[in-house]
């Protein structure tokens, strides 16, 4: 695990040290490193804490198409009883420059199985995910941005440690947003087909995020939104939380994202937050 952390850090440092591109050239890649922490009881007698550290690689092959690969490290600890819990782990869920140099709201989430006996903790590679979207209709004076999306979760996490379900998940989705001056209302939804069998209690589920963002200037963007959805596993409540996020571009090719969340149901963490740093080239 230490070797993987060193490798991730080296990739980030290398991307930041790359020569600056011409000012007029739109970046085609972004590499980021994040840290997300959440904790909650999820309606059980256990308190589960999750630390999620993703390496994020974005590729923008055209002005309409974007792809993202997320390779996460995951640590989880459960105290008290061994009732299983499901925690939402967020690799990315914020406004980001992906189309024509504008901030475009995109959301990505996955689930991990948690729980165990008294005081158990596990760590290791999480499930690698691939997401993408295509701007079918561009944001204009008369039309909103209409962006069909896809999501694939590969079963790279150790199922025996409770770090994942051990099955492939796929999901189609749709994102809609519209700039109204400096304001940007948005909604994104997807339906996730879980590969885990019904014997494990897994259910196909719907998830969505909706809210509004505000662009203070070319360097700073904030948003407030809610995440909700249907039940993901038998015995769990449907998730519901509220979130605040900010994106700050502190350099020509570098920016950071920060968010905080408060759970409003037993299907979400009681609280959580995260930070990530990206370099473009």
C-alpha positions in Angstrom: 0.0 0.0 0.0 2.9 2.4 0.8 4.4 1.7 -2.6 1.1 2.6 -4.3 0.9 5.8 -2.3 4.4 6.8 -3.4 3.5 6.0 -7.0 0.4 8.2 -6.9 2.3 11.0 -5.4 5.0 10.7 -8.0 2.4 10.9 -10.8 0.8 14.1 -9.3 4.2 15.8 -8.8 5.2 14.9 -12.4 2.0 16.2 -13.9 2.4 19.5 -11.9 6.0 19.9 -13.2 5.0 19.5 -16.8 5.8 22.6 -19.0 2.9 25.0 -19.3 1.0 24.7 -22.6 0.3 27.5 -24.9 -2.3 29.8 -23.3 -4.8 29.3 -26.1 -4.5 25.5 -26.0 -7.3 23.7 -24.1 -6.0 21.0 -21.7 -6.7 17.5 -22.9 -5.8 15.7 -19.6 -6.1 16.2 -15.9 -4.6 14.2 -13.1 -5.9 14.5 -9.5 -5.4 13.1 -6.1 -8.2 13.1 -3.5 -8.9 12.3 0.1 -12.5 11.7 1.3 -13.5 10.8 4.8 -17.0 9.9 6.0 -18.5 8.3 9.2 -21.9 7.1 10.3 -23.9 4.3 11.9 -26.2 3.7 8.9 -29.0 2.6 11.1 -27.0 0.0 12.9 -25.3 -0.3 16.3 -21.9 0.1 14.6 -20.0 3.2 13.7 -18.3 2.8 10.4 -15.5 5.2 9.2 -14.3 5.3 5.6 -11.2 6.9 4.2 -11.1 7.0 0.4 -8.0 8.1 -1.5 -8.5 8.1 -5.3 -6.1 8.7 -8.1 -8.2 10.4 -10.8 -7.2 10.6 -14.5 -9.4 12.7 -16.8 -9.2 12.7 -20.6 -11.0 15.2 -22.8 -10.5 13.9 -26.4 -13.0 16.4 -27.9 -14.9 19.4 -26.7 -18.0 17.2 -26.2 -16.5 14.0 -24.8 -14.9 13.4 -21.4 -13.6 10.2 -19.8 -12.5 9.6 -16.3 -10.6 6.6 -14.7 -10.5 6.4 -10.9 -8.1 4.2 -9.0 -8.9 4.4 -5.2 -7.2 3.2 -2.0 -9.8 2.5 0.7 -9.6 2.2 4.5 -12.6 1.3 6.6 -13.1 0.7 10.3 -16.2 -0.6 12.1 -16.6 -0.3 15.9 -19.0 -2.4 18.0 -21.4 -4.9 16.4 -20.9 -6.6 13.1 -24.0 -5.5 11.2 -23.1 -4.8 7.6 -23.3 -1.2 6.3 -23.1 0.4 2.9 -21.3 3.7 2.6 -21.2 6.0 -0.4 -17.7 6.7 -1.5 -17.3 9.7 -3.8 -14.5 10.0 -6.3 -15.8 13.1 -7.9 -18.9 15.1 -7.5 -18.4 18.8 -8.4 -18.4 21.3 -11.1 -15.4 20.9 -13.4 -14.1 22.3 -16.7 -14.9 19.7 -19.3 -16.7 21.4 -22.2 -15.6 24.6 -24.0 -13.7 25.8 -21.0 -16.8 26.1 -18.8 -17.5 24.5 -15.5 -19.9 21.5 -16.0 -21.5 19.7 -13.2 -20.6 16.0 -13.0 -21.2 13.5 -10.3 -19.7 10.1 -9.6 -20.4 7.7 -6.8 -20.1 4.1 -5.9 -20.8 1.9 -2.9 -18.7 -0.3 -0.7 -19.8 -3.0 1.7 -18.7 -2.4 5.3 -19.1 -3.9 8.8 -17.5 -6.7 10.6 -16.7 -7.7 14.2 -15.8 -5.4 17.1 -13.1 -3.0 16.2 -12.3 -4.4 12.8 -10.5 -2.4 10.1 -9.5 -3.2 6.5 -7.6 -1.4 3.8 -6.5 -2.0 0.2 -7.3 -1.2 -3.4 -11.0 -0.2 -3.9 -13.1 -0.8 -7.0 -11.7 1.0 -10.1 -14.3 3.0 -12.0 -14.6 4.3 -15.5 -17.1 7.1 -16.2 -17.7 9.3 -19.2 -20.2 11.6 -20.9 -21.0 13.2 -24.2 -22.5 16.6 -24.7 -25.4 15.8 -27.0 -26.7 19.3 -26.8 -24.5 22.2 -25.8 -25.5 24.9 -23.4 -26.7 27.9 -25.4 -29.0 30.9 -25.1 -32.0 28.7 -26.0 -30.9 25.1 -24.9 -29.5 23.6 -21.7 -26.5 21.2 -21.7 -27.8 17.7 -22.3 -25.1 15.1 -21.5 -25.8 11.3 -21.5 -23.3 9.5 -19.3 -22.1 6.0 -18.5 -20.5 4.4 -15.5 -18.6 1.1 -15.0 -17.3 -0.3 -11.7 -14.7 -3.0 -12.0 -14.5 -5.6 -9.1 -10.9 -4.9 -8.2 -11.6 -4.5 -4.4 -11.2 -7.5 -2.1 -14.6 -8.9 -1.4 -13.5 -11.0 1.5 -12.3 -7.8 3.3 -15.7 -6.1 2.7 -14.0 -3.5 0.5 -16.4 -4.2 -2.4 -19.1 -6.5 -3.8 -16.7 -8.4 -6.0 -19.0 -7.9 -9.1 -19.1 -5.6 -12.1 -21.6 -2.7 -12.0 -22.8 -0.7 -15.0 -25.0 2.4 -15.2 -26.4 4.7 -17.9 -27.2 8.2 -16.8 -28.1 11.7 -17.9 -26.9 15.2 -16.8 -28.7 18.5 -17.5 -27.4 21.9 -16.6 -28.0 25.5 -17.7 -26.0 28.7 -17.2 -28.3 31.6 -16.2 -25.8 34.5 -15.9 -23.5 33.4 -13.0 -25.9 30.8 -11.7 -26.0 27.2 -12.9 -28.9 24.9 -11.8 -28.1 21.2 -12.5 -29.4 17.7 -12.1 -27.6 14.4 -12.8 -29.1 10.9 -12.4 -28.1 7.3 -13.2 -29.5 3.9 -12.8 -27.0 1.3 -11.5 -27.2 -2.3 -12.3 -25.4 -4.2 -9.6 -23.6 -7.4 -10.6 -23.9 -8.7 -7.0 -26.5 -11.4 -6.7 -29.8 -11.0 -5.0 -28.6 -13.6 -2.4 -26.2 -10.9 -1.1 -29.1 -8.4 -0.7 -27.9 -6.2 -3.5 -30.5 -4.2 -5.5 -30.3 -2.3 -8.7 -30.8 1.3 -7.7 -31.4 4.9 -8.8 -29.2 7.8 -7.7 -29.3 11.5 -8.4 -27.9 14.9 -7.4 -29.6 18.2 -7.9 -28.7 21.7 -6.9 -27.3 25.1 -8.0 -23.9 26.5 -8.5 -22.6 30.0 -8.7 -19.5 31.3 -10.5 -17.9 34.1 -8.5 -15.2 34.7 -11.2 -13.0 32.7 -13.6 -11.2 31.1 -10.6 -13.9 30.3 -8.0 -17.1 28.3 -8.2 -19.4 27.1 -5.4 -22.4 24.8 -5.3 -25.1 23.5 -2.9 -27.0 20.4 -3.7 -28.6 17.2 -2.5 -27.8 13.6 -3.2 -30.6 11.0 -3.0 -31.6 7.7 -4.4 -33.3 4.3 -3.9 -32.2 1.5 -1.6 -29.0 -0.2 -2.6 -29.0 -3.3 -0.3 -31.7 -5.1 1.6 -32.1 -3.7 5.2 -30.6 -0.3 4.3 -32.5 3.0 4.1 -32.5 5.1 0.9 -29.6 7.7 0.9 -30.2 11.4 1.4 -27.7 14.1 2.2 -26.9 17.7 1.5 -23.5 19.0 0.3 -21.6 22.2 -0.2 -18.7 22.3 -2.7 -16.1 24.8 -4.0 -13.7 24.7 -6.9 -10.7 27.1 -6.7 -8.4 27.5 -9.7 -5.2 28.7 -8.0 -3.0 28.4 -11.1 -3.1 28.3 -14.9 -3.2 24.5 -14.9 -4.0 23.6 -11.3 -7.2 23.7 -9.2 -8.6 22.2 -6.0 -12.0 20.9 -5.0 -13.4 20.9 -1.4 -16.7 19.6 -0.2 -18.6 18.8 3.0 -21.7 16.7 3.5 -24.4 16.1 6.2 -26.5 13.0 6.1 -30.2 13.2 6.5 -31.1 9.5 6.5 -29.6 6.2 7.7 -28.7 5.4 4.1 -26.0 8.1 4.1 -23.0 8.9 6.3 -23.7 11.1 9.3 -21.1 13.5 8.1 -18.2 13.6 5.7 -16.0 15.7 3.5 -13.1 15.7 1.1 -10.4 17.6 -0.8 -8.7 16.9 -4.1 -6.0 18.7 -6.2 -5.8 18.5 -10.0 -3.2 19.4 -12.6 -4.0 19.9 -16.3 -1.8 19.3 -19.3 
